[in-house]
Amino acid sequence: MDRNPLYRKMHATLREMHIESAKPHILAGYGVDHTSELSDEELQQLVDRLDEMKAKRYNSQEPELRHWRSVLMNLLNRYGVYATADDWSHVNRFLLDKRVSGKLLYEMSLEEVKQCCVRVRAILRVKSVQKENYERLVKMN
């Protein structure tokens, strides 16, 4: 199988969606460090996954989904993950963590975005409790 067209398509899609920096994290989901380590089937699956992401990203005009994505981005901003509008690398790295969602924002369905919001709120609560405990200990010493 000639893999070069798939490599070109994968890289073109990553560039078009401005998620080139997420490539190592995407590949980590397959347990590899380089695209050359993917099997033919995995490479085709990755290209198909990126095509789906691109279609969802540009065709997602559902008001409710857009609202929940905005809520999630606000939560990530409060957590300190999303600080600048042009830098998605931290957001992508955070969301690709299996404990958070395991997917990029544009891969998530409405229900997955809502579940991710719940997880991030829980993380924020834990962070708040830790901060309160630290401040209490500082005052006591």
Secondary structure, DSSP 4 states (H G I P E B T S, - for coil): ---HHHHHHHHHHHHHTT-GGGHHHHHHTTT-SSGGGS-HHHHHHHHHHHHHHHHHHHH---HHHHHHHHHHHHHHHHHTS--STT--HHHHHHHHSTTTTSS-GGG--HHHHHHHHHHHHHHHHHHHHHHHHHHHHHHH-
